[in-house]
């Protein structure tokens, strides 16, 4: 399984943008980049995913480097509810399992 | 539909006892997954079902662990002769075969403590 590297923790302020980085230098051409987050005392929840192009949805944006060796999850305006552990995951096309790393613990200050 | 449900939410047992957990996926989802999460770590994949067929098992799933999904709906995960190292959160997730992104919906988990 291809490996991802994320900072252990990050801190930001409420109503400010947050950029969560992820390095995946061993990514292969068929690996999708997925982001999940886990709020305290809950199971993980899907945030966003992409392959090559940048992606936007109602929760976040995903910026993928041109060489695909890194990506950034962008929360445009953080709220206290966004405090969670964020996981960057590489999923092989047609593979079912998700391989989680340790993720980034995001703290949002009021 | 209320999402993925798991029962019980908490289980305390003594070493050597058997335990069984239940997962009810989202009703139209034909794929079901089990993961295990220890404190401070990300979830680790254990096994995956498509309908009633168990299609993939992790090496983490020792012979003391068995999972079933007899009718392709709910699933059970049994741990025999529990050990203290089995203490963890056991997470169940489900997804639909036609989901373009294989989005997995997770339940709240069952927290197992082995004394």
Interface residues (C-beta under 8 A of the other chain):
Chain A: X32 X34 X41 X42 X43 X44 X45 X46 X49 X85 X87 X91 X96 X97 X98 X99 X100 X101 X102 X103
Chain B: X4 X31 X33 X35 X40 X41 X42 X43 X44 X45 X48 X50 X55 X56 X58 X91 X93 X95 X101 X102 X103 X104 X105 X106 X107 X108 X109
